[in-house]
Amino acid sequence: MTADHRTARLDALTAKGIPHTPQTVAPSYALAFTDGDFLTRRETRSVRLQLELMKADLLLAEAGIETTIVMFGGARVPAPEASEGAKPGLAALSVFYEEARIFAALMTERSLRNGGNRGVIVTGGGPGVMEAGSRGAEEAGGRSVGLNIVLPHEQAPNPYVTPGLCFNFHYFAIRKMHFLMRAESICVFPGGFGTLDELFEALTLIQTGRMERMPVLLFGRAFWEGIVNWQALVDAGTIAAEDLDLFRFVETADEAVAAIDNWDGKGTKRQNIPGI
């Protein structure tokens, strides 16, 4: 703890004990860094963006998290034991909850054999596929990161996320940055708008050379080919045929692990764009 940090904390505590006068209770008198009304103004948005980027990055570094296995997928996908009574389409997708749980356990076991700081599972921290990933990591005796987001309806983190590695975000953009900053593999399970958003942003960053090439695995070929006509994009000329090599379809956890281990093109990085 630095001297500046101690001084800032002490000043914040001291300020709470000052006498209440017309001057000290005026909003202008509050310390800027303890003034919630000031920090949530439109004009201080850049400060909030910086804080959301910095807080999780610092705490993950302090926890020794070096690289992650990213798991995206739908919040509505039920566990097999909870699929009775679900809509038929969702009930059919419950198989991917189980595959996500098994995959997370397998990758966590591998991570623990290598010290537990690389290949750590990271999910959105919520229910469905996200819960399955956190659950599998916990069942394997390891840690998982949860990147939650404030939504109009109440959403609590699933109970399997490692408590000290569970974060909450206001900005979707900063949350998505944290998903990818330490990623070494990206695994995408069936989901909705949010899952599609996360998948296509990752593919765009890799396609344009803004991120290193890495395994991108889509669980459930029938699901993905049913909602995206990949070949039509090639036929229209809006993507190149080789862009379809940026990802692979898998069906099971074991197949996903094998695909990661045999991935071609890992580590190929952009050469002519400065910065990260």
C-alpha positions as CSV (number, residue, x, y, z in Angstrom):
1,M,0.0,0.0,0.0
2,T,1.5,3.3,-1.1
3,A,1.6,6.5,1.1
4,D,-0.7,8.2,-1.4
5,H,-3.3,5.4,-1.0
6,R,-3.1,5.6,2.8
7,T,-3.5,9.3,2.7
8,A,-6.5,9.1,0.3
9,R,-8.3,6.5,2.5
10,L,-7.5,8.5,5.7
11,D,-8.8,11.7,4.1
12,A,-12.0,9.9,3.1
13,L,-12.5,8.7,6.7
14,T,-11.6,12.0,8.2
15,A,-14.0,13.8,5.9
16,K,-16.9,11.7,7.3
17,G,-16.3,13.0,10.8
18,I,-16.2,16.8,10.1
19,P,-19.0,18.9,11.7
20,H,-22.1,19.4,9.6
21,T,-22.3,23.0,8.5
22,P,-24.0,24.7,5.5
23,Q,-20.6,24.6,3.9
24,T,-19.6,21.0,4.6
25,V,-22.9,19.5,3.6
26,A,-22.9,21.3,0.2
27,P,-22.2,18.9,-2.7
28,S,-19.2,20.9,-3.8
29,Y,-17.4,20.1,-0.5
30,A,-17.3,16.3,-1.0
31,L,-14.0,14.8,-2.0
32,A,-14.2,14.1,-5.7
33,F,-13.3,10.5,-5.5
34,T,-16.0,9.8,-2.8
35,D,-18.7,11.8,-4.5
36,G,-21.0,9.3,-6.1
37,D,-23.2,11.9,-7.7
38,F,-20.1,13.5,-9.3
39,L,-18.7,10.2,-10.5
40,T,-22.0,9.2,-12.2
41,R,-22.4,12.4,-14.2
42,R,-22.3,12.3,-18.0
43,E,-19.1,14.3,-18.1
44,T,-17.2,11.8,-16.0
45,R,-18.0,8.8,-18.2
46,S,-14.4,8.6,-19.3
47,V,-13.3,8.1,-15.7
48,R,-15.9,5.3,-15.2
49,L,-14.7,3.6,-18.3
50,Q,-11.1,3.7,-17.1
51,L,-12.1,2.5,-13.6
52,E,-14.0,-0.5,-15.0
53,L,-11.0,-1.4,-17.2
54,M,-8.5,-0.9,-14.4
55,K,-10.3,-2.6,-11.4
56,A,-10.7,-6.0,-13.0
57,D,-7.4,-6.0,-14.7
58,L,-5.5,-5.2,-11.4
59,L,-7.4,-7.8,-9.4
60,L,-6.9,-10.5,-12.0
61,A,-3.2,-9.7,-12.2
62,E,-3.0,-9.8,-8.4
63,A,-4.7,-13.2,-8.4
64,G,-2.1,-14.5,-10.9
65,I,-4.5,-15.1,-13.7
66,E,-2.3,-15.1,-16.8
67,T,-4.5,-16.6,-19.6
68,T,-8.1,-17.7,-19.8
69,I,-10.4,-20.1,-21.6
70,V,-13.5,-18.0,-22.6
71,M,-16.9,-19.7,-22.5
72,F,-19.8,-17.8,-24.1
73,G,-23.3,-19.2,-24.2
74,G,-27.0,-18.6,-23.5
75,A,-28.3,-17.7,-20.1
76,R,-31.5,-19.6,-20.8
77,V,-30.0,-23.0,-21.5
78,P,-31.1,-25.3,-18.7
79,A,-29.2,-27.9,-16.8
80,P,-30.4,-31.4,-17.8
81,E,-31.9,-31.9,-14.3
82,A,-33.9,-28.6,-14.8
83,S,-34.9,-29.1,-18.4
84,E,-38.3,-30.6,-17.6
85,G,-41.0,-28.0,-18.3
86,A,-38.6,-25.9,-20.4
87,K,-39.6,-24.9,-23.9
88,P,-38.8,-27.8,-26.3
89,G,-36.0,-25.9,-28.1
90,L,-34.3,-25.0,-24.8
91,A,-34.8,-28.5,-23.4
92,A,-33.0,-29.9,-26.4
93,L,-30.1,-27.6,-25.8
94,S,-29.6,-28.8,-22.2
95,V,-27.1,-31.3,-23.6
96,F,-24.7,-28.3,-24.2
97,Y,-25.0,-27.3,-20.5
98,E,-23.6,-30.7,-19.7
99,E,-20.9,-30.5,-22.3
100,A,-19.9,-27.0,-21.0
101,R,-19.7,-28.4,-17.5
102,I,-17.5,-31.3,-18.6
103,F,-15.3,-29.1,-20.8
104,A,-14.7,-26.6,-18.0
105,A,-13.7,-29.4,-15.7
106,L,-11.3,-30.9,-18.2
107,M,-9.6,-27.6,-18.9
108,T,-9.5,-26.7,-15.2
109,E,-7.8,-30.0,-14.4
110,R,-5.2,-29.3,-17.1
111,S,-4.7,-25.8,-15.7
112,L,-4.2,-27.1,-12.2
113,R,-1.6,-29.5,-13.4
114,N,0.3,-26.5,-14.7
115,G,0.1,-24.3,-11.7
116,G,-3.5,-23.0,-12.0
117,N,-2.7,-19.6,-13.4
118,R,-3.1,-20.3,-17.2
119,G,-6.2,-21.5,-19.0
120,V,-8.5,-20.4,-16.2
121,I,-12.2,-20.6,-17.1
122,V,-14.0,-17.2,-17.6
123,T,-17.7,-16.9,-18.2
124,G,-20.3,-14.1,-18.0
125,G,-21.0,-15.2,-14.4
126,G,-24.7,-15.7,-14.9
127,P,-27.0,-18.7,-15.4
128,G,-27.3,-21.3,-18.2
129,V,-24.1,-22.1,-20.0
130,M,-22.2,-19.6,-17.9
131,E,-23.2,-21.5,-14.7
132,A,-22.2,-24.7,-16.4
133,G,-18.7,-23.4,-17.0
134,S,-18.3,-22.0,-13.5
135,R,-19.7,-25.3,-12.0
136,G,-17.3,-27.5,-14.0
137,A,-14.3,-25.4,-12.8
138,E,-15.4,-25.7,-9.2
139,E,-16.1,-29.4,-9.4
140,A,-12.5,-29.8,-10.7
141,G,-11.2,-28.0,-7.7
142,G,-10.1,-24.8,-9.5
143,R,-11.0,-21.2,-9.9
144,S,-13.2,-19.5,-12.5
145,V,-13.7,-15.8,-13.4
146,G,-17.2,-14.3,-13.7
147,L,-17.8,-11.1,-15.6
148,N,-21.3,-10.1,-14.7
149,I,-23.3,-7.1,-16.1
150,V,-26.0,-4.9,-14.5
151,L,-29.2,-5.5,-16.4
152,P,-32.7,-3.9,-16.1
153,H,-33.9,-7.1,-14.4
154,E,-32.2,-8.5,-11.4
155,Q,-29.3,-10.8,-12.1
156,A,-27.0,-12.3,-9.5
157,P,-23.8,-14.2,-10.2
158,N,-24.2,-18.0,-10.3
159,P,-23.0,-19.7,-7.0
160,Y,-20.1,-21.4,-8.6
161,V,-18.0,-18.4,-9.6
162,T,-14.9,-17.9,-7.4
163,P,-16.0,-15.1,-5.1
164,G,-12.8,-13.0,-5.3
165,L,-12.9,-13.3,-9.1
166,C,-16.4,-12.2,-9.7
167,F,-16.9,-8.7,-11.2
168,N,-19.8,-6.5,-12.1
169,F,-19.9,-4.1,-15.0
170,H,-21.9,-1.2,-16.3
171,Y,-20.3,-1.0,-19.7
172,F,-20.8,-4.0,-22.1
173,A,-17.8,-2.8,-24.1
174,I,-15.3,-2.9,-21.2
175,R,-16.7,-6.3,-20.1
176,K,-16.1,-7.7,-23.6
177,M,-12.5,-6.3,-23.5
178,H,-11.9,-8.3,-20.3
179,F,-13.2,-11.4,-21.9
180,L,-10.6,-11.2,-24.6
181,M,-7.6,-9.5,-23.0
182,R,-6.3,-12.8,-21.5
183,A,-8.0,-15.3,-23.9
184,E,-6.1,-18.3,-25.2
185,S,-9.2,-20.1,-26.5
186,I,-12.8,-19.1,-27.2
187,C,-15.6,-21.6,-26.9
188,V,-19.1,-20.6,-27.9
189,F,-22.2,-22.6,-27.0
190,P,-25.8,-22.0,-28.3
191,G,-27.2,-18.7,-27.2
192,G,-29.1,-15.5,-28.1
193,F,-28.2,-12.0,-29.1
194,G,-25.5,-11.6,-26.4
195,T,-23.8,-14.8,-27.5
196,L,-23.9,-13.8,-31.2
197,D,-22.5,-10.3,-30.3
198,E,-19.6,-11.9,-28.4
199,L,-18.9,-14.4,-31.1
200,F,-18.8,-12.0,-34.0
201,E,-16.8,-9.4,-32.2
202,A,-14.1,-12.0,-31.4
203,L,-14.1,-13.3,-35.0
204,T,-13.8,-9.7,-36.3
205,L,-10.8,-9.0,-34.1
206,I,-9.1,-12.1,-35.3
207,Q,-10.0,-11.7,-38.9
208,T,-8.7,-8.1,-39.0
209,G,-5.5,-9.1,-37.1
210,R,-6.3,-7.1,-34.0
211,M,-6.0,-10.3,-31.9
212,E,-3.8,-13.3,-32.1
213,R,-5.3,-16.3,-33.9
214,M,-6.5,-18.8,-31.4
215,P,-9.0,-21.7,-31.2
216,V,-12.5,-20.6,-31.7
217,L,-14.9,-23.5,-31.2
218,L,-18.6,-23.4,-31.9
219,F,-20.5,-26.2,-30.0
220,G,-23.4,-27.6,-32.0
221,R,-23.0,-27.5,-35.8
222,A,-26.8,-27.9,-36.4
223,F,-27.6,-24.9,-34.1
224,W,-25.1,-22.6,-35.7
225,E,-25.7,-23.6,-39.3
226,G,-29.4,-23.2,-38.6
227,I,-29.1,-19.5,-37.7
228,V,-26.1,-18.4,-39.7
229,N,-25.6,-19.1,-43.4
230,W,-21.8,-19.0,-43.4
231,Q,-21.4,-20.1,-47.0
232,A,-23.7,-17.3,-48.1
233,L,-21.3,-14.8,-46.7
234,V,-18.5,-16.3,-48.8
235,D,-20.7,-16.5,-51.9
236,A,-21.7,-12.9,-51.5
237,G,-18.0,-11.9,-51.2
238,T,-18.5,-10.2,-47.8
239,I,-15.9,-12.6,-46.3
240,A,-13.2,-14.7,-47.8
241,A,-13.4,-18.4,-48.0
242,E,-10.4,-18.8,-45.7
243,D,-12.3,-16.8,-43.0
244,L,-14.3,-20.0,-42.4
245,D,-11.1,-21.5,-41.1
246,L,-11.2,-19.1,-38.2
247,F,-13.5,-21.4,-36.3
248,R,-14.5,-25.0,-36.0
249,F,-17.6,-26.9,-35.1
250,V,-17.5,-29.4,-32.2
251,E,-20.2,-31.4,-30.4
252,T,-18.6,-32.7,-27.2
253,A,-16.1,-31.6,-24.5
254,D,-13.6,-34.2,-25.6
255,E,-13.8,-33.1,-29.2
256,A,-13.2,-29.5,-28.1
257,V,-10.1,-30.4,-26.1
258,A,-8.7,-32.3,-29.1
259,A,-9.5,-29.3,-31.4
260,I,-7.6,-27.0,-29.1
261,D,-4.6,-29.3,-28.9
262,N,-4.5,-29.6,-32.7
263,W,-5.3,-26.1,-33.8
264,D,-3.5,-24.7,-36.8
265,G,-2.4,-21.0,-36.9
266,K,-2.2,-20.3,-33.2
267,G,-0.1,-17.3,-32.4
268,T,-0.2,-15.7,-35.9
269,K,-0.4,-12.0,-35.0
270,R,-0.9,-8.8,-36.9
271,Q,2.5,-7.3,-37.9
272,N,1.9,-3.7,-39.1
273,I,-0.5,-2.2,-36.6
274,P,1.2,-0.6,-33.6
275,G,-0.1,-1.1,-30.0
276,I,-2.4,-3.7,-28.6
